[in-house]
Amino acid sequence: MTRKKILLHISLFVFTLFTTTVAGVEWLNLDPFDLMNFHLGFPFSLSILCILTFHEFGHYFAARYHQIDATLPYYIPFPNYPGFLNFGTVGAVIRTKSPIPSRKAMFDVGVAGPFAGFVVSLAILTYGFTHLPDANFIVGIHPDYFRHTAPEGLELIFGNSLIYQLMSRLLTDPSTQFVPPMSEMYHYHYLLAGWFGIFVTAMNMLPVGQLDGGHITFAMFGSFHRIISRTVFGLVLLIGILGVLPLAGIQVPFGWLGWFFWAVVLLFVIKLDHPPVEDDSPLDPVRMAIGWVAMLILFVSFIPTPFSIL
């Protein structure tokens, strides 16, 4: 690898560290460009980068195990932009620069990333739920939080996945501590980072095209992947269309406009079909079992309405 490419990877990492730290400060309702506040964003930025790094190096080491030429991760910073929810990044990617020779190798490369990222997300969520600050923390952000029953103005609410809800119930005790609702959890850096990691895992685990989930289902089911891919794409598009209806005054129980845009990306950028591999031999029973676990991870991580404003 040339010095220029190494410098590119390092620069993207440093820039993403900066933008995610800025985002972390903003989620505390503080000014990120006040240098006295900047360090307060590090718990969020380091947690996010840990999740992304484990995810991408899961792919990288699986590729290297199968002697597939792959790049180091390209971290993708996302500076704050008015009107957008700001996480400071839209993720990270690696590129494979040589063909993937078999369904076995395709499966290993596809599953290693989301498994690693999911485990780290759970670890960060566990730490967040078991180290919740007392109620003074939320009062410091919203001084009148406990003084009224109805929020003033619009309220941002994050969607609750099955795994997030389960961990909240197992690891917290609302009778003895303040457990932030989904309308406030995004002020808690470890909860927000873990939630983000699970959400991104679900997006990547959709069994469509060349997403991680697409690699997995192609390796598991071969040509039947075409039917799976188009079916899931149709469901994502439907949920996205349902997310448009509230803009017309039609209330629906779930949906998110962002899924519509994700469906457009799937159709025109990622594509719905998966390219063939040279060795089309079916997977062994162990890998098939791991594949079904991957589908379970998608099920417990998927959020039909990730964000809503009431």
N, C-alpha and C positions, 0 to 999 in steps of 0.2 A: 504494500500500500504506500502510495506516495505521500510526501510530507504535506502537500496541498490538500489531499483528501482527509488526512488525519486532522488538519487544522479546521476543515469544514465541519467534521463531526464534533470537535471540541467547541467550536464557535456556536453551533446550533444548540448544544447542551447548555452552554453558559447563557445564551440568550433566552432559552426556555426556562432556565433557573430564575432569571430575572423576571420574565413575564408571569411565571406562576407565583413568585413571591409577591409581586404587585397585586395579583389576584387575591392572594391570601390576606393581605392587608385590607383590601377593599371589602372582602366578606366580613370583616370586623367593623365595617362602616367607618374606617379611618382613612386618612389621606396617605397614600403610599409614597408620595414624594416628600413627605416630612421625614427626614432621615432618622428621627427619633422613633418612628413607627416601623421602619422598613424591616427590621429583624423579626417583627411579630408575624411576618408572612412565611418564615422559614418552615415551621411545622407543616404547613400545607404544601409548600413547594417541594420539600424533601420527600414527603409522603407520596405525592403524585409522581415524582421522578423515580422513586423506588419501584412503584407499581409498573410504570412504563419500561424501566430498565429490565426488570425481571421478565416481563412479557417478551420483550424483543430479544433478549439474550436466550430465552427459552427457544425461540425460533432459530437463533444463530447457532447455538451449540447442537441442536438437533440436525441442522443442515450440515455442519462440519462433521458430525458423526457419520453421516451418509456421504461424505466427501463431495458435498455440493458447495460450490463457491458462493459465498454470501457476503454482503457488506456489513459493516458495523451499523448500529441504529442511527437513523436520521431523526432527531427530535424536531418536532414541529411547533414552534412558538406561536402564540396567538395574542397579540397585544390587545389591550382593552379597546373596545369599540362601542360607542354609544348605541344602546338598543339591544345589545347582545349580552347574554349571561357570560361572565368572564371567568373561565377556568385557567387562563394563561397558556393553554395548549390545546391542540386537537389530536394529540397522540404522538406516536413515533412509528417508524417503519424500517424494515430492512429490505434489501433487494437481493434476490437470488440471481446470480449471473451465469449459471450453468443449468442445464435441464435437470428436472427432478426425475430420476430414472424409474420409479415404481410407485404403486399405490401404497406400499409399506412405508417408503420414505416420505411420500406426500402426507400420509397420516401422522407420522412422527413429527414432521416439521409443523404441520397445522395445529396439532393438539398441544405441543409443548409450550407455546406462548401463552394461550389463554389459561392453561392449568397453572402455570407459574404466576401469572398476574392475578388470577383469582385467589390463590392461596395467600399471596401478599396482601391483597385487598381485605381478606378475612382477618389477617393478623392485625392490620391497621385498625379495622373496625373494632376488633376485640379490645385493643388498647384504648381506643376512643371511648367505648362503652364502660370500660372498667376504670377509667380515669376522668370521669366527667367532673368538671368544676362545679362548685355549689351555685345556688341561684343568683348570687351576686354577679356572676359572669354575665348573664343575660340582662340583668338590671343595668350593668355598665354600658351595654349596647343600646338597650331600650329602657330608659329610666322609669317609664310609666308602665312597664310590661304587666305588672300585677295590680295595676290600679284601675283597669277597665276590662270589660268583657268582650268588647268588639274592637278589632283593629281599625285604625284610622287609615283611610285611603285603600289602595290596592294591596293585596297580600299575595306574596309568592309562596307557593307550596310545592315541595318536591314530591315525586311519586315514591311509593313504598314497595320495594320488591319483596318477595317472599323471604329471601335469605336475610335481608336487612331487618324485616319485622321479627323474624325468628330470633335473631341475635339480640335485638333490643329486649325482647321478652325474657330471654335466658340470662342475660348479663346485667340487667338493671332491675331496680326495685322502686317503682314510682311512689310507693308509700313512704319511703325514707329519703328519697333524693329527687331533684328536679331532672326529669328526662325530657330533652327538647323535642317538641312536636315537629312534624315535617315542615311546618311553616317557619321554624327557627333553627333546625339542625345544621343549616349551611353556615352558621356562624361558628360552628365547632369544627376545627380544621381536620381532625382525624376522622370524624364521622363523614365530613364532606369528601375527603380524599378517598376513603373506603367506598362510599356511595358511588363516586365517579368511576373508580376502578371496576366495580361490579357492572355499572351501566355500560361502560365501554366494552367490557368483556361480552355482555349480551349482544351489543351491536355487531361485534366481530364474530360471534358464534352463530349468527343467523346462517342457516345452511343454503346460502345463495352464492353462485358464481365462484369467485376466487377469494371470498372472505375466508377466515380461518374455519368457520363452520362449513363452508363450501368444500374446502380441502378435505375436511373430516368425512362428510357424507359422500363425497365422490370416492374417497378411498374405501369407505364401508360398502357402498351400494353400486359403484360403477355407473353404468348408463342410466340407472334409475334416478340418479342425481338430477337429471333434467326435470323430471316431474316434481321432485321435492323442491327444487330451486324455484320453479315457476309458481308452485302453490304458496310457498312462504313469501315470495315477492308479492303475490296477490293479496295476502293477508296484511303485509306491511303497508301496501298501497291503500288498502281499505281503512286501516287505522289512521293513516295520514289524511285521507279524505274526511273521515269523521272528525279529525282535528280542525278541519276548515269550517265545518258547520257552525260552531259557536260564533264565528265572525259574521255569519248571516243571521244571528239571533236564534239559532236552533240548538238547544241544549242536548247533549248526548252524554252517556255515563263515562265514556273514556274516548281517548284519541289524542293525537298530538300532531300539529302541523309539521313539525320536524321530521316525522316518519314519512311524510309525503316527499320532502326534499331528499331524504335518504333513499327512498324508492327510485327517484330520478337518478341519483348517483349509481345505484345498483344497476339500473337498466342501461345507462349510457356510458358509464365510466368503468365500473367493475365487471359488468356484463353478467348475464344469467347462466351461461354455459361454462363448463370447465374444460380446459384443453386435455386431451388424452395423454397418457404416459406410455413409455415403451413397454414396461413390464406390467401387464394388467392382471397379475395373479391376485386372487382374493386375500383378504387379511386373515390372520390367524385368530383363534377364539379370544385370546387375551386382548388383542388390540380391538376386536369388536366390542368386548365388554367395556374397555376404556372409552370407546366411542359413545356407548350408551350413557356412561357417566357424564361425558361431555354434553350430551343432549339434556341430561338432568340439570346440569349447571346452567344451561340456557334457560330452562323452564323456571328455576328459582331466582334467576337474575333479571329476567325480562320485565320491563315496566311499560305498560301500554300508554300511560300518561306520565312521562318523566317530570314535566313541569306544568303547572297551571297557575293562573293569576285570577284571583277572585276579588 
